[in-house]
Amino acid sequence: MNDRRKGEKQIAELANGLIDPVLARRAGINTALLGSWDEIVGADFANCTRPEKIAWARSAEDGNFKPGVLTIACEGARALFLSHAQGELIQRINSFFGFAAVHQVRIVQKPVSLAVKHARPPQPLKGEAALKLEDMMKGLEDDRLRSAVKRLGTAVLGKSKGR
């Protein structure tokens, strides 16, 4: 039984509807390929590769479809191993699409994982803001809850004083 109300959509559906045309125009790929990439390449290459674009061949005058060239970003020395697994990878990609979409893989060595930015902890509150936060936390006896509220309050009140 479908519990979703008429006209309601998941955020993922809306986002894919917006992103897919842009990806198709710019890179020749879609969010389904990006989302399934880990299963397509397998555990050996899931964390060190990323599909970048598919360069589709210009359509011939006879109207026949020609498979494209998939550009894959790969980190470091794993590119050598990926180049040896090209044949199997092309078969997996074509199986994913359901037709011979790719006939060649182009490997580009570059960082794949995004650097994680760690946010600095907020500065401790001073003066009136610190007193206000302490007043808000009166009556909280659970240490974990008190700590969480203090972190949240410090972040919120610290940002509002800078405005």
Chimera marker file (.cmm) of the C-alpha trace (Angstrom):
<marker_set name="trace">
<marker id="1" x="0.000" y="0.000" z="0.000" r="1" g="1" b="0" radius="0.5"/>
<marker id="2" x="1.341" y="3.403" z="-0.950" r="1" g="1" b="0" radius="0.5"/>
<marker id="3" x="1.285" y="5.784" z="2.026" r="1" g="1" b="0" radius="0.5"/>
<marker id="4" x="2.510" y="8.815" z="0.084" r="1" g="1" b="0" radius="0.5"/>
<marker id="5" x="-0.076" y="11.438" z="-0.609" r="1" g="1" b="0" radius="0.5"/>
<marker id="6" x="-0.944" y="12.456" z="-4.118" r="1" g="1" b="0" radius="0.5"/>
<marker id="7" x="1.559" y="14.979" z="-5.449" r="1" g="1" b="0" radius="0.5"/>
<marker id="8" x="4.192" y="14.345" z="-2.761" r="1" g="1" b="0" radius="0.5"/>
<marker id="9" x="7.685" y="13.504" z="-3.904" r="1" g="1" b="0" radius="0.5"/>
<marker id="10" x="10.852" y="12.602" z="-2.108" r="1" g="1" b="0" radius="0.5"/>
<marker id="11" x="13.638" y="15.160" z="-2.076" r="1" g="1" b="0" radius="0.5"/>
<marker id="12" x="15.878" y="12.711" z="-3.952" r="1" g="1" b="0" radius="0.5"/>
<marker id="13" x="13.364" y="12.545" z="-6.814" r="1" g="1" b="0" radius="0.5"/>
<marker id="14" x="13.216" y="16.331" z="-7.056" r="1" g="1" b="0" radius="0.5"/>
<marker id="15" x="16.994" y="16.709" z="-6.830" r="1" g="1" b="0" radius="0.5"/>
<marker id="16" x="17.587" y="14.053" z="-9.486" r="1" g="1" b="0" radius="0.5"/>
<marker id="17" x="15.049" y="15.741" z="-11.734" r="1" g="1" b="0" radius="0.5"/>
<marker id="18" x="17.011" y="18.986" z="-11.451" r="1" g="1" b="0" radius="0.5"/>
<marker id="19" x="20.526" y="17.549" z="-11.547" r="1" g="1" b="0" radius="0.5"/>
<marker id="20" x="20.159" y="14.893" z="-14.262" r="1" g="1" b="0" radius="0.5"/>
<marker id="21" x="19.602" y="17.313" z="-17.176" r="1" g="1" b="0" radius="0.5"/>
<marker id="22" x="22.635" y="19.370" z="-16.130" r="1" g="1" b="0" radius="0.5"/>
<marker id="23" x="24.831" y="16.278" z="-15.746" r="1" g="1" b="0" radius="0.5"/>
<marker id="24" x="23.614" y="14.916" z="-19.064" r="1" g="1" b="0" radius="0.5"/>
<marker id="25" x="24.391" y="18.170" z="-20.847" r="1" g="1" b="0" radius="0.5"/>
<marker id="26" x="27.758" y="18.803" z="-19.194" r="1" g="1" b="0" radius="0.5"/>
<marker id="27" x="29.137" y="15.337" z="-18.559" r="1" g="1" b="0" radius="0.5"/>
<marker id="28" x="26.920" y="12.863" z="-20.401" r="1" g="1" b="0" radius="0.5"/>
<marker id="29" x="26.188" y="10.942" z="-17.193" r="1" g="1" b="0" radius="0.5"/>
<marker id="30" x="23.307" y="10.768" z="-14.731" r="1" g="1" b="0" radius="0.5"/>
<marker id="31" x="22.796" y="10.471" z="-10.993" r="1" g="1" b="0" radius="0.5"/>
<marker id="32" x="21.901" y="6.788" z="-11.333" r="1" g="1" b="0" radius="0.5"/>
<marker id="33" x="25.434" y="6.064" z="-12.586" r="1" g="1" b="0" radius="0.5"/>
<marker id="34" x="26.951" y="8.147" z="-9.791" r="1" g="1" b="0" radius="0.5"/>
<marker id="35" x="24.778" y="6.494" z="-7.173" r="1" g="1" b="0" radius="0.5"/>
<marker id="36" x="25.545" y="2.975" z="-8.393" r="1" g="1" b="0" radius="0.5"/>
<marker id="37" x="29.236" y="3.566" z="-9.033" r="1" g="1" b="0" radius="0.5"/>
<marker id="38" x="30.397" y="1.608" z="-5.973" r="1" g="1" b="0" radius="0.5"/>
<marker id="39" x="28.488" y="-1.495" z="-7.096" r="1" g="1" b="0" radius="0.5"/>
<marker id="40" x="29.653" y="-1.136" z="-10.697" r="1" g="1" b="0" radius="0.5"/>
<marker id="41" x="33.385" y="-0.902" z="-9.978" r="1" g="1" b="0" radius="0.5"/>
<marker id="42" x="33.355" y="-3.158" z="-6.926" r="1" g="1" b="0" radius="0.5"/>
<marker id="43" x="35.075" y="-2.876" z="-3.574" r="1" g="1" b="0" radius="0.5"/>
<marker id="44" x="38.566" y="-2.697" z="-5.096" r="1" g="1" b="0" radius="0.5"/>
<marker id="45" x="37.970" y="0.628" z="-6.824" r="1" g="1" b="0" radius="0.5"/>
<marker id="46" x="34.937" y="2.134" z="-5.065" r="1" g="1" b="0" radius="0.5"/>
<marker id="47" x="36.897" y="4.433" z="-2.752" r="1" g="1" b="0" radius="0.5"/>
<marker id="48" x="39.556" y="5.557" z="-5.238" r="1" g="1" b="0" radius="0.5"/>
<marker id="49" x="37.597" y="6.216" z="-8.463" r="1" g="1" b="0" radius="0.5"/>
<marker id="50" x="34.813" y="8.484" z="-9.677" r="1" g="1" b="0" radius="0.5"/>
<marker id="51" x="33.161" y="8.776" z="-13.106" r="1" g="1" b="0" radius="0.5"/>
<marker id="52" x="33.705" y="12.236" z="-14.555" r="1" g="1" b="0" radius="0.5"/>
<marker id="53" x="32.062" y="12.299" z="-17.954" r="1" g="1" b="0" radius="0.5"/>
<marker id="54" x="31.109" y="10.309" z="-20.998" r="1" g="1" b="0" radius="0.5"/>
<marker id="55" x="32.209" y="11.817" z="-24.294" r="1" g="1" b="0" radius="0.5"/>
<marker id="56" x="29.595" y="10.614" z="-26.750" r="1" g="1" b="0" radius="0.5"/>
<marker id="57" x="30.684" y="10.231" z="-30.365" r="1" g="1" b="0" radius="0.5"/>
<marker id="58" x="29.094" y="12.616" z="-32.804" r="1" g="1" b="0" radius="0.5"/>
<marker id="59" x="26.194" y="10.914" z="-34.528" r="1" g="1" b="0" radius="0.5"/>
<marker id="60" x="27.015" y="9.726" z="-37.998" r="1" g="1" b="0" radius="0.5"/>
<marker id="61" x="25.002" y="10.677" z="-41.027" r="1" g="1" b="0" radius="0.5"/>
<marker id="62" x="23.496" y="7.186" z="-41.147" r="1" g="1" b="0" radius="0.5"/>
<marker id="63" x="21.960" y="7.745" z="-37.686" r="1" g="1" b="0" radius="0.5"/>
<marker id="64" x="23.629" y="4.772" z="-36.004" r="1" g="1" b="0" radius="0.5"/>
<marker id="65" x="24.509" y="5.081" z="-32.322" r="1" g="1" b="0" radius="0.5"/>
<marker id="66" x="28.189" y="5.028" z="-31.441" r="1" g="1" b="0" radius="0.5"/>
<marker id="67" x="29.366" y="4.234" z="-27.898" r="1" g="1" b="0" radius="0.5"/>
<marker id="68" x="31.232" y="6.883" z="-25.941" r="1" g="1" b="0" radius="0.5"/>
<marker id="69" x="34.435" y="7.223" z="-23.942" r="1" g="1" b="0" radius="0.5"/>
<marker id="70" x="34.074" y="7.262" z="-20.152" r="1" g="1" b="0" radius="0.5"/>
<marker id="71" x="36.561" y="9.425" z="-18.265" r="1" g="1" b="0" radius="0.5"/>
<marker id="72" x="37.293" y="8.127" z="-14.778" r="1" g="1" b="0" radius="0.5"/>
<marker id="73" x="39.210" y="9.999" z="-12.091" r="1" g="1" b="0" radius="0.5"/>
<marker id="74" x="41.465" y="7.632" z="-10.157" r="1" g="1" b="0" radius="0.5"/>
<marker id="75" x="43.826" y="8.218" z="-7.259" r="1" g="1" b="0" radius="0.5"/>
<marker id="76" x="47.515" y="7.466" z="-7.485" r="1" g="1" b="0" radius="0.5"/>
<marker id="77" x="48.877" y="4.042" z="-8.257" r="1" g="1" b="0" radius="0.5"/>
<marker id="78" x="45.411" y="2.483" z="-8.344" r="1" g="1" b="0" radius="0.5"/>
<marker id="79" x="45.152" y="3.836" z="-11.895" r="1" g="1" b="0" radius="0.5"/>
<marker id="80" x="47.527" y="1.099" z="-13.082" r="1" g="1" b="0" radius="0.5"/>
<marker id="81" x="45.329" y="-1.616" z="-11.582" r="1" g="1" b="0" radius="0.5"/>
<marker id="82" x="42.233" y="0.048" z="-13.006" r="1" g="1" b="0" radius="0.5"/>
<marker id="83" x="43.770" y="0.082" z="-16.483" r="1" g="1" b="0" radius="0.5"/>
<marker id="84" x="44.315" y="-3.682" z="-16.226" r="1" g="1" b="0" radius="0.5"/>
<marker id="85" x="40.653" y="-4.169" z="-15.288" r="1" g="1" b="0" radius="0.5"/>
<marker id="86" x="39.322" y="-1.982" z="-18.141" r="1" g="1" b="0" radius="0.5"/>
<marker id="87" x="37.700" y="-4.801" z="-20.098" r="1" g="1" b="0" radius="0.5"/>
<marker id="88" x="35.662" y="-6.037" z="-17.148" r="1" g="1" b="0" radius="0.5"/>
<marker id="89" x="34.808" y="-2.477" z="-16.133" r="1" g="1" b="0" radius="0.5"/>
<marker id="90" x="33.468" y="-1.640" z="-19.595" r="1" g="1" b="0" radius="0.5"/>
<marker id="91" x="31.302" y="-4.781" z="-19.486" r="1" g="1" b="0" radius="0.5"/>
<marker id="92" x="29.936" y="-3.817" z="-16.053" r="1" g="1" b="0" radius="0.5"/>
<marker id="93" x="29.157" y="-0.266" z="-17.184" r="1" g="1" b="0" radius="0.5"/>
<marker id="94" x="27.408" y="-1.472" z="-20.330" r="1" g="1" b="0" radius="0.5"/>
<marker id="95" x="25.443" y="-3.995" z="-18.251" r="1" g="1" b="0" radius="0.5"/>
<marker id="96" x="24.366" y="-1.152" z="-15.978" r="1" g="1" b="0" radius="0.5"/>
<marker id="97" x="23.102" y="0.896" z="-18.925" r="1" g="1" b="0" radius="0.5"/>
<marker id="98" x="21.607" y="-2.136" z="-20.654" r="1" g="1" b="0" radius="0.5"/>
<marker id="99" x="23.308" y="-1.417" z="-23.971" r="1" g="1" b="0" radius="0.5"/>
<marker id="100" x="26.814" y="-0.801" z="-25.329" r="1" g="1" b="0" radius="0.5"/>
<marker id="101" x="27.097" y="2.762" z="-24.039" r="1" g="1" b="0" radius="0.5"/>
<marker id="102" x="30.882" y="2.811" z="-23.527" r="1" g="1" b="0" radius="0.5"/>
<marker id="103" x="33.581" y="1.329" z="-25.723" r="1" g="1" b="0" radius="0.5"/>
<marker id="104" x="36.637" y="2.867" z="-24.056" r="1" g="1" b="0" radius="0.5"/>
<marker id="105" x="37.741" y="4.100" z="-20.650" r="1" g="1" b="0" radius="0.5"/>
<marker id="106" x="40.051" y="7.075" z="-20.187" r="1" g="1" b="0" radius="0.5"/>
<marker id="107" x="41.753" y="7.214" z="-16.800" r="1" g="1" b="0" radius="0.5"/>
<marker id="108" x="42.809" y="10.525" z="-15.281" r="1" g="1" b="0" radius="0.5"/>
<marker id="109" x="44.973" y="10.513" z="-12.168" r="1" g="1" b="0" radius="0.5"/>
<marker id="110" x="43.732" y="13.011" z="-9.611" r="1" g="1" b="0" radius="0.5"/>
<marker id="111" x="42.399" y="13.097" z="-6.056" r="1" g="1" b="0" radius="0.5"/>
<marker id="112" x="38.939" y="11.610" z="-5.771" r="1" g="1" b="0" radius="0.5"/>
<marker id="113" x="37.978" y="12.013" z="-2.141" r="1" g="1" b="0" radius="0.5"/>
<marker id="114" x="37.100" y="15.461" z="-0.967" r="1" g="1" b="0" radius="0.5"/>
<marker id="115" x="39.131" y="16.843" z="1.889" r="1" g="1" b="0" radius="0.5"/>
<marker id="116" x="37.037" y="16.920" z="5.016" r="1" g="1" b="0" radius="0.5"/>
<marker id="117" x="36.910" y="20.329" z="6.608" r="1" g="1" b="0" radius="0.5"/>
<marker id="118" x="36.742" y="20.210" z="10.346" r="1" g="1" b="0" radius="0.5"/>
<marker id="119" x="34.885" y="23.137" z="11.817" r="1" g="1" b="0" radius="0.5"/>
<marker id="120" x="36.606" y="24.970" z="14.595" r="1" g="1" b="0" radius="0.5"/>
<marker id="121" x="34.873" y="24.691" z="17.918" r="1" g="1" b="0" radius="0.5"/>
<marker id="122" x="33.048" y="27.911" z="18.784" r="1" g="1" b="0" radius="0.5"/>
<marker id="123" x="34.737" y="30.351" z="21.130" r="1" g="1" b="0" radius="0.5"/>
<marker id="124" x="33.508" y="30.197" z="24.726" r="1" g="1" b="0" radius="0.5"/>
<marker id="125" x="30.831" y="32.729" z="25.541" r="1" g="1" b="0" radius="0.5"/>
<marker id="126" x="31.656" y="35.713" z="27.706" r="1" g="1" b="0" radius="0.5"/>
<marker id="127" x="29.665" y="38.217" z="29.699" r="1" g="1" b="0" radius="0.5"/>
<marker id="128" x="25.941" y="38.531" z="29.171" r="1" g="1" b="0" radius="0.5"/>
<marker id="129" x="25.734" y="35.692" z="26.614" r="1" g="1" b="0" radius="0.5"/>
<marker id="130" x="27.396" y="33.233" z="29.025" r="1" g="1" b="0" radius="0.5"/>
<marker id="131" x="24.996" y="34.248" z="31.803" r="1" g="1" b="0" radius="0.5"/>
<marker id="132" x="22.017" y="33.870" z="29.461" r="1" g="1" b="0" radius="0.5"/>
<marker id="133" x="23.120" y="30.350" z="28.473" r="1" g="1" b="0" radius="0.5"/>
<marker id="134" x="23.658" y="29.305" z="32.104" r="1" g="1" b="0" radius="0.5"/>
<marker id="135" x="20.200" y="30.610" z="32.935" r="1" g="1" b="0" radius="0.5"/>
<marker id="136" x="18.709" y="28.563" z="30.071" r="1" g="1" b="0" radius="0.5"/>
<marker id="137" x="20.405" y="25.392" z="31.301" r="1" g="1" b="0" radius="0.5"/>
<marker id="138" x="19.039" y="25.613" z="34.874" r="1" g="1" b="0" radius="0.5"/>
<marker id="139" x="17.166" y="22.471" z="35.776" r="1" g="1" b="0" radius="0.5"/>
<marker id="140" x="19.051" y="20.194" z="33.356" r="1" g="1" b="0" radius="0.5"/>
<marker id="141" x="20.406" y="17.371" z="35.498" r="1" g="1" b="0" radius="0.5"/>
<marker id="142" x="21.587" y="14.889" z="32.834" r="1" g="1" b="0" radius="0.5"/>
<marker id="143" x="25.265" y="15.608" z="32.120" r="1" g="1" b="0" radius="0.5"/>
<marker id="144" x="25.087" y="14.504" z="28.475" r="1" g="1" b="0" radius="0.5"/>
<marker id="145" x="22.034" y="16.638" z="27.790" r="1" g="1" b="0" radius="0.5"/>
<marker id="146" x="23.578" y="19.584" z="29.617" r="1" g="1" b="0" radius="0.5"/>
<marker id="147" x="26.776" y="19.232" z="27.549" r="1" g="1" b="0" radius="0.5"/>
<marker id="148" x="24.830" y="19.032" z="24.271" r="1" g="1" b="0" radius="0.5"/>
<marker id="149" x="22.705" y="22.078" z="25.137" r="1" g="1" b="0" radius="0.5"/>
<marker id="150" x="25.821" y="24.002" z="26.140" r="1" g="1" b="0" radius="0.5"/>
<marker id="151" x="27.510" y="23.198" z="22.777" r="1" g="1" b="0" radius="0.5"/>
<marker id="152" x="24.391" y="24.179" z="20.859" r="1" g="1" b="0" radius="0.5"/>
<marker id="153" x="23.852" y="27.341" z="22.888" r="1" g="1" b="0" radius="0.5"/>
<marker id="154" x="27.494" y="28.366" z="22.513" r="1" g="1" b="0" radius="0.5"/>
<marker id="155" x="27.320" y="27.935" z="18.757" r="1" g="1" b="0" radius="0.5"/>
<marker id="156" x="24.013" y="29.779" z="18.379" r="1" g="1" b="0" radius="0.5"/>
<marker id="157" x="24.663" y="32.618" z="20.780" r="1" g="1" b="0" radius="0.5"/>
<marker id="158" x="28.234" y="32.992" z="19.551" r="1" g="1" b="0" radius="0.5"/>
<marker id="159" x="27.017" y="33.487" z="15.970" r="1" g="1" b="0" radius="0.5"/>
<marker id="160" x="24.244" y="35.882" z="16.913" r="1" g="1" b="0" radius="0.5"/>
<marker id="161" x="26.609" y="38.196" z="18.805" r="1" g="1" b="0" radius="0.5"/>
<marker id="162" x="28.723" y="38.633" z="15.644" r="1" g="1" b="0" radius="0.5"/>
<marker id="163" x="25.788" y="39.901" z="13.595" r="1" g="1" b="0" radius="0.5"/>
<link id1="1" id2="2" r="1" g="1" b="0" radius="0.2"/>
<link id1="2" id2="3" r="1" g="1" b="0" radius="0.2"/>
<link id1="3" id2="4" r="1" g="1" b="0" radius="0.2"/>
<link id1="4" id2="5" r="1" g="1" b="0" radius="0.2"/>
<link id1="5" id2="6" r="1" g="1" b="0" radius="0.2"/>
<link id1="6" id2="7" r="1" g="1" b="0" radius="0.2"/>
<link id1="7" id2="8" r="1" g="1" b="0" radius="0.2"/>
<link id1="8" id2="9" r="1" g="1" b="0" radius="0.2"/>
<link id1="9" id2="10" r="1" g="1" b="0" radius="0.2"/>
<link id1="10" id2="11" r="1" g="1" b="0" radius="0.2"/>
<link id1="11" id2="12" r="1" g="1" b="0" radius="0.2"/>
<link id1="12" id2="13" r="1" g="1" b="0" radius="0.2"/>
<link id1="13" id2="14" r="1" g="1" b="0" radius="0.2"/>
<link id1="14" id2="15" r="1" g="1" b="0" radius="0.2"/>
<link id1="15" id2="16" r="1" g="1" b="0" radius="0.2"/>
<link id1="16" id2="17" r="1" g="1" b="0" radius="0.2"/>
<link id1="17" id2="18" r="1" g="1" b="0" radius="0.2"/>
<link id1="18" id2="19" r="1" g="1" b="0" radius="0.2"/>
<link id1="19" id2="20" r="1" g="1" b="0" radius="0.2"/>
<link id1="20" id2="21" r="1" g="1" b="0" radius="0.2"/>
<link id1="21" id2="22" r="1" g="1" b="0" radius="0.2"/>
<link id1="22" id2="23" r="1" g="1" b="0" radius="0.2"/>
<link id1="23" id2="24" r="1" g="1" b="0" radius="0.2"/>
<link id1="24" id2="25" r="1" g="1" b="0" radius="0.2"/>
<link id1="25" id2="26" r="1" g="1" b="0" radius="0.2"/>
<link id1="26" id2="27" r="1" g="1" b="0" radius="0.2"/>
<link id1="27" id2="28" r="1" g="1" b="0" radius="0.2"/>
<link id1="28" id2="29" r="1" g="1" b="0" radius="0.2"/>
<link id1="29" id2="30" r="1" g="1" b="0" radius="0.2"/>
<link id1="30" id2="31" r="1" g="1" b="0" radius="0.2"/>
<link id1="31" id2="32" r="1" g="1" b="0" radius="0.2"/>
<link id1="32" id2="33" r="1" g="1" b="0" radius="0.2"/>
<link id1="33" id2="34" r="1" g="1" b="0" radius="0.2"/>
<link id1="34" id2="35" r="1" g="1" b="0" radius="0.2"/>
<link id1="35" id2="36" r="1" g="1" b="0" radius="0.2"/>
<link id1="36" id2="37" r="1" g="1" b="0" radius="0.2"/>
<link id1="37" id2="38" r="1" g="1" b="0" radius="0.2"/>
<link id1="38" id2="39" r="1" g="1" b="0" radius="0.2"/>
<link id1="39" id2="40" r="1" g="1" b="0" radius="0.2"/>
<link id1="40" id2="41" r="1" g="1" b="0" radius="0.2"/>
<link id1="41" id2="42" r="1" g="1" b="0" radius="0.2"/>
<link id1="42" id2="43" r="1" g="1" b="0" radius="0.2"/>
<link id1="43" id2="44" r="1" g="1" b="0" radius="0.2"/>
<link id1="44" id2="45" r="1" g="1" b="0" radius="0.2"/>
<link id1="45" id2="46" r="1" g="1" b="0" radius="0.2"/>
<link id1="46" id2="47" r="1" g="1" b="0" radius="0.2"/>
<link id1="47" id2="48" r="1" g="1" b="0" radius="0.2"/>
<link id1="48" id2="49" r="1" g="1" b="0" radius="0.2"/>
<link id1="49" id2="50" r="1" g="1" b="0" radius="0.2"/>
<link id1="50" id2="51" r="1" g="1" b="0" radius="0.2"/>
<link id1="51" id2="52" r="1" g="1" b="0" radius="0.2"/>
<link id1="52" id2="53" r="1" g="1" b="0" radius="0.2"/>
<link id1="53" id2="54" r="1" g="1" b="0" radius="0.2"/>
<link id1="54" id2="55" r="1" g="1" b="0" radius="0.2"/>
<link id1="55" id2="56" r="1" g="1" b="0" radius="0.2"/>
<link id1="56" id2="57" r="1" g="1" b="0" radius="0.2"/>
<link id1="57" id2="58" r="1" g="1" b="0" radius="0.2"/>
<link id1="58" id2="59" r="1" g="1" b="0" radius="0.2"/>
<link id1="59" id2="60" r="1" g="1" b="0" radius="0.2"/>
<link id1="60" id2="61" r="1" g="1" b="0" radius="0.2"/>
<link id1="61" id2="62" r="1" g="1" b="0" radius="0.2"/>
<link id1="62" id2="63" r="1" g="1" b="0" radius="0.2"/>
<link id1="63" id2="64" r="1" g="1" b="0" radius="0.2"/>
<link id1="64" id2="65" r="1" g="1" b="0" radius="0.2"/>
<link id1="65" id2="66" r="1" g="1" b="0" radius="0.2"/>
<link id1="66" id2="67" r="1" g="1" b="0" radius="0.2"/>
<link id1="67" id2="68" r="1" g="1" b="0" radius="0.2"/>
<link id1="68" id2="69" r="1" g="1" b="0" radius="0.2"/>
<link id1="69" id2="70" r="1" g="1" b="0" radius="0.2"/>
<link id1="70" id2="71" r="1" g="1" b="0" radius="0.2"/>
<link id1="71" id2="72" r="1" g="1" b="0" radius="0.2"/>
<link id1="72" id2="73" r="1" g="1" b="0" radius="0.2"/>
<link id1="73" id2="74" r="1" g="1" b="0" radius="0.2"/>
<link id1="74" id2="75" r="1" g="1" b="0" radius="0.2"/>
<link id1="75" id2="76" r="1" g="1" b="0" radius="0.2"/>
<link id1="76" id2="77" r="1" g="1" b="0" radius="0.2"/>
<link id1="77" id2="78" r="1" g="1" b="0" radius="0.2"/>
<link id1="78" id2="79" r="1" g="1" b="0" radius="0.2"/>
<link id1="79" id2="80" r="1" g="1" b="0" radius="0.2"/>
<link id1="80" id2="81" r="1" g="1" b="0" radius="0.2"/>
<link id1="81" id2="82" r="1" g="1" b="0" radius="0.2"/>
<link id1="82" id2="83" r="1" g="1" b="0" radius="0.2"/>
<link id1="83" id2="84" r="1" g="1" b="0" radius="0.2"/>
<link id1="84" id2="85" r="1" g="1" b="0" radius="0.2"/>
<link id1="85" id2="86" r="1" g="1" b="0" radius="0.2"/>
<link id1="86" id2="87" r="1" g="1" b="0" radius="0.2"/>
<link id1="87" id2="88" r="1" g="1" b="0" radius="0.2"/>
<link id1="88" id2="89" r="1" g="1" b="0" radius="0.2"/>
<link id1="89" id2="90" r="1" g="1" b="0" radius="0.2"/>
<link id1="90" id2="91" r="1" g="1" b="0" radius="0.2"/>
<link id1="91" id2="92" r="1" g="1" b="0" radius="0.2"/>
<link id1="92" id2="93" r="1" g="1" b="0" radius="0.2"/>
<link id1="93" id2="94" r="1" g="1" b="0" radius="0.2"/>
<link id1="94" id2="95" r="1" g="1" b="0" radius="0.2"/>
<link id1="95" id2="96" r="1" g="1" b="0" radius="0.2"/>
<link id1="96" id2="97" r="1" g="1" b="0" radius="0.2"/>
<link id1="97" id2="98" r="1" g="1" b="0" radius="0.2"/>
<link id1="98" id2="99" r="1" g="1" b="0" radius="0.2"/>
<link id1="99" id2="100" r="1" g="1" b="0" radius="0.2"/>
<link id1="100" id2="101" r="1" g="1" b="0" radius="0.2"/>
<link id1="101" id2="102" r="1" g="1" b="0" radius="0.2"/>
<link id1="102" id2="103" r="1" g="1" b="0" radius="0.2"/>
<link id1="103" id2="104" r="1" g="1" b="0" radius="0.2"/>
<link id1="104" id2="105" r="1" g="1" b="0" radius="0.2"/>
<link id1="105" id2="106" r="1" g="1" b="0" radius="0.2"/>
<link id1="106" id2="107" r="1" g="1" b="0" radius="0.2"/>
<link id1="107" id2="108" r="1" g="1" b="0" radius="0.2"/>
<link id1="108" id2="109" r="1" g="1" b="0" radius="0.2"/>
<link id1="109" id2="110" r="1" g="1" b="0" radius="0.2"/>
<link id1="110" id2="111" r="1" g="1" b="0" radius="0.2"/>
<link id1="111" id2="112" r="1" g="1" b="0" radius="0.2"/>
<link id1="112" id2="113" r="1" g="1" b="0" radius="0.2"/>
<link id1="113" id2="114" r="1" g="1" b="0" radius="0.2"/>
<link id1="114" id2="115" r="1" g="1" b="0" radius="0.2"/>
<link id1="115" id2="116" r="1" g="1" b="0" radius="0.2"/>
<link id1="116" id2="117" r="1" g="1" b="0" radius="0.2"/>
<link id1="117" id2="118" r="1" g="1" b="0" radius="0.2"/>
<link id1="118" id2="119" r="1" g="1" b="0" radius="0.2"/>
<link id1="119" id2="120" r="1" g="1" b="0" radius="0.2"/>
<link id1="120" id2="121" r="1" g="1" b="0" radius="0.2"/>
<link id1="121" id2="122" r="1" g="1" b="0" radius="0.2"/>
<link id1="122" id2="123" r="1" g="1" b="0" radius="0.2"/>
<link id1="123" id2="124" r="1" g="1" b="0" radius="0.2"/>
<link id1="124" id2="125" r="1" g="1" b="0" radius="0.2"/>
<link id1="125" id2="126" r="1" g="1" b="0" radius="0.2"/>
<link id1="126" id2="127" r="1" g="1" b="0" radius="0.2"/>
<link id1="127" id2="128" r="1" g="1" b="0" radius="0.2"/>
<link id1="128" id2="129" r="1" g="1" b="0" radius="0.2"/>
<link id1="129" id2="130" r="1" g="1" b="0" radius="0.2"/>
<link id1="130" id2="131" r="1" g="1" b="0" radius="0.2"/>
<link id1="131" id2="132" r="1" g="1" b="0" radius="0.2"/>
<link id1="132" id2="133" r="1" g="1" b="0" radius="0.2"/>
<link id1="133" id2="134" r="1" g="1" b="0" radius="0.2"/>
<link id1="134" id2="135" r="1" g="1" b="0" radius="0.2"/>
<link id1="135" id2="136" r="1" g="1" b="0" radius="0.2"/>
<link id1="136" id2="137" r="1" g="1" b="0" radius="0.2"/>
<link id1="137" id2="138" r="1" g="1" b="0" radius="0.2"/>
<link id1="138" id2="139" r="1" g="1" b="0" radius="0.2"/>
<link id1="139" id2="140" r="1" g="1" b="0" radius="0.2"/>
<link id1="140" id2="141" r="1" g="1" b="0" radius="0.2"/>
<link id1="141" id2="142" r="1" g="1" b="0" radius="0.2"/>
<link id1="142" id2="143" r="1" g="1" b="0" radius="0.2"/>
<link id1="143" id2="144" r="1" g="1" b="0" radius="0.2"/>
<link id1="144" id2="145" r="1" g="1" b="0" radius="0.2"/>
<link id1="145" id2="146" r="1" g="1" b="0" radius="0.2"/>
<link id1="146" id2="147" r="1" g="1" b="0" radius="0.2"/>
<link id1="147" id2="148" r="1" g="1" b="0" radius="0.2"/>
<link id1="148" id2="149" r="1" g="1" b="0" radius="0.2"/>
<link id1="149" id2="150" r="1" g="1" b="0" radius="0.2"/>
<link id1="150" id2="151" r="1" g="1" b="0" radius="0.2"/>
<link id1="151" id2="152" r="1" g="1" b="0" radius="0.2"/>
<link id1="152" id2="153" r="1" g="1" b="0" radius="0.2"/>
<link id1="153" id2="154" r="1" g="1" b="0" radius="0.2"/>
<link id1="154" id2="155" r="1" g="1" b="0" radius="0.2"/>
<link id1="155" id2="156" r="1" g="1" b="0" radius="0.2"/>
<link id1="156" id2="157" r="1" g="1" b="0" radius="0.2"/>
<link id1="157" id2="158" r="1" g="1" b="0" radius="0.2"/>
<link id1="158" id2="159" r="1" g="1" b="0" radius="0.2"/>
<link id1="159" id2="160" r="1" g="1" b="0" radius="0.2"/>
<link id1="160" id2="161" r="1" g="1" b="0" radius="0.2"/>
<link id1="161" id2="162" r="1" g="1" b="0" radius="0.2"/>
<link id1="162" id2="163" r="1" g="1" b="0" radius="0.2"/>
</marker_set>
